[in-house]
Amino acid sequence: METAAAIADRFDASRPVIGVVHLPPLPGAPGFGDGDEDHRDAIRTRALEDARRLEAGGADGLIVENFGDAPFHPDDVPKHVVAELTAIATAVTDAVDVPVGINVLRNDAVAALSVAAAADAAFVRVNVHIGSAATDQGVLEGRAHETLRLRERIEADVSLLADVHVKHASPVGERDIERAALETVERGQADGVIVSGPGTGVETPLADIERVGDALADAAAGPVPVFVGSGVTSETVGDCLAAGADGVIVGTALKRGGETTNPVSRDRVDELVGAVRDAASSDD
């Protein structure tokens, strides 16, 4: 398991800003194009444009996810999805110089880790790493035991960021967010945790950030980075950092018009990254 300092070194930033490349529907998904032969190229072009805008605006990393593939496969996406994601992720990692991550929705950690290893990506996001969560895909079970062993077996230099009480879900059982965070790190051996609001683009409660940060401050494994995973804007990011966040993962707020499915706006990236830098400077 990596330390907070190691994660910061991976992103070359003390408070990393990770932008999200939300992919349109991939081949096989209900919303995929109209069958014309150029649609696959259009997806890759869009991904590269978004990735380059994020990097040019100062993002310290980015994460590629199959956001357009709803309704999502629960925990085992088809092989053609893995192939498409690997091709797109490889193109993105070749095009930018910042760390790239992979999230395979809804919760295919094996696919995410495999794509990341093949595409030379730096990290993965796992929505349900330990425990269980009731979601619109049914009950999802964490498979930390499989994910960590696979990472070792394929010798993947890939950090694992895991959600705690992931959005669009309700945890099964009575574990409070502090206990869930500790178990994600101490028993699930995640390299970092992600705290989010109830849905995409919905603000993350500051109290949850504080509670998780306080719980992990005394973790047996040592300091573990806490990322905020939803609802971060240029107006709220300073409060998130003040509440104890070590970094932020931002999608919706960086899109044109603040719409999740729109292309990335370079101006919005500039604005949010500037707000993070200002907040970090005021802490020094």
C-alpha positions, 0 to 999 in steps of 0.5 A: 500500500502506498503512502500519501506522500507516494500518491502526491509524488505520482501526481507531482502535486501536493493537492492533485486535481484529477479531471474526468474524461467521460466517454460517450456510449461505447460499441454495444451500449444502447446509446452507441451511434447510428452504426456509421463507421466513423463513430468509433473514431469520434469517441476517441477524438472526443476523449483526446480533446478532453484529455488535452484540455484538462492537461493544458488547464493544469489538471495534475491527472485525469481518469477515463471512464465509460460513463456513457455505457448506462445501463451499466453491467454490474461487475463484469463488462463484456470483453469488447468493452475492455478492448475499446477501453484499452485502445482509448486509454492507450491513445490518451496516455500517449497524448498527455504527460500527466498520470491517467486513471481508469474506472470501469463502471459499474464496478469491474475492478479486474477490467480496470486494473487490466486496462490500466496495466496494458495502457500504462495508466497510473491508477484505478478507481474502484467504486465498491472495493470492500463490503456491499452496496445496494445500487441500481445494478443490484447488490455489488460485492467488494472483491479486494482479495481478487483485485490486490492479488491480480495487481501483484500477479501481473506486476502492475505499477498502478495505485488503487483509489477506492470509494467509501460509501460510493455515490448512487448507492447505499451501503449494506450493513451498519458500518459508519463512514469512518469504519468503512474508510478504515477497513478500506485501507487497513483490510482492503489495502487501498492506496487512497479513498474517495468520498462523494455525495449521493450522485454525479455532480452532487456536492460532497458533505464537508462533514463526511470529508472531515470524518474520513480524514480524522479516521484515517489520520491514525490509521495503522498504515500511516497517512492515506490520501482522501479525495473528494469525488463529486460536486467539486466546483471552483467555489467549493474546492477551497472548503473541501481542502480546508475540510481535509481533502488531499485532492479532488476528482472533478468531472461535471464542473469542468464541462461546458455549461456544467453539463456532465455529458458536454466536452471539457471547457478549458476556461473551467479547468483554468478556473478550478485549478486556480482556485486549488492553487490559491487555497494551497497558497493560503495554507502555506 
